[in-house]
């Protein structure tokens, strides 16, 4: 890029021309005053000469007058009676009178000259004042001229510097063009190498796909064999049940009846019906239904404890309720002011909480659809919320403000605030009603005692990048974490040791809010990938059991497993909710 620079010679010539013109104007303004001043000086000099001459003549006349007076006095004293003396005295008197007559005009001329001299002095004083003012103005003009000359010098230096800078910039531009040409050559070479590597990778992946297909076919055959064995076992169990019907009278004995009445499924205390855990959760194999749910993306999904209701939330600020069995939308809850990041049902299944980007949580009455509480206190996005499994009146939340808050859902206020070492992305209530766990930006899993707000334990270095989500297994309380390092890990909540690590070549976490889940029987874990696949791993072997994908699938942001074992639900980036089930 060329920079237009002013011509230094013409610029200085214009400045010099302007200064000469200004000097001519100011000198012309003083010329007339200087001429008048010179004339006054000449006139004053002439008047002084004339005055000196008149003073000299007056002095001579005075001297002659004095001499004549002395002579007349001597004549009067010495020759009083002499006729000749009388004549001389008369002549002398006549001459004195004549001299006095001649002296009178001289005095008048002298007075006039004195007056003119005073006027000339006054004019000279005025001219001096004007001259002094003009001298001051001339000094100021001279100072301005010096300033302009200094400014001209600075501008000349700036012009020289700009020219030097332009030369350097031109040199750098030429160098950059040369480097760009070399970079383009390298890019072309790298592109060719990359194309070759991509071709190799495609061939390798095709080979791997063939191998995986072979493994899947083998696995399908094994599953079919296992299902056949399960059907045979079920038939044998039915036959055994028929043969044991005669023992029903034994169950009516007081001791055994009391024992049976003492057996209760945990959760009855909270007023909620709890689904009985499946003996063996079937691994989903296909998508039974895909429903457009949220505009802008679906970020969270959760089941209630009975598995009869499911909720999702997304960028449209709406919580939607679903029937998991049919995949039908049964209602909507509104009131959030920003994106919904997580939802959770209370233990009694009567209320639902949602956390979002508006720095608040909201609690709805599911039956009426009305907001019961708006829980405020976080100063950043509320990234996670979880309701206590043992109490319908307590919940925990975490936010990007590095705090975890414990809430009283009956009164709607915060019971305790826990300050964290780093931003908390996910928080969960454990099976111990006094212990919660949280996953953090620094890749650490931390356990907190909510009674005193202190950290009970931590698992540092669990992930090399931030932890996106934390889940608790319903079977044995195993903690499942999903990290941005594309790994899933399970942790023993008693020993705080890593039990298993799950990975897959094509698995990648699509967002920092990616949520994984554990099957109700604790035999499998599932998580959505950025490539649109839903990966299911075997808990014991950490091997990929299934990679589920349907046509048109988008990056999966969240997943949840129904408490009864089916369905497995995934939420996609385009706002679609997909229901998966097995045979």
PEBELUR-V691286 format. One record per helix or strand of 2 or more residues. SS is the DSSP state (hx for helix, st for strand). FROM is the first residue (numbers start at 1). TO is the last residue. Records with the same first field share a line. If there is no record, write none. Layout:
SS = FROM-TO / FROM-TO
//
This chain:
hx = 8-78 / 83-243 / 245-252 / 254-262 / 268-270
st = 286-292 / 298-303 / 310-314 / 319-323 / 328-333 / 340-345 / 351-356 / 360-365 / 371-376 / 382-387 / 394-399 / 403-408 / 413-419 / 424-429 / 435-440 / 445-449 / 454-459 / 467-472 / 479-483 / 488-491 / 498-502 / 517-518 / 524-528 / 534-538 / 544-548 / 556-561 / 568-572 / 576-581
//
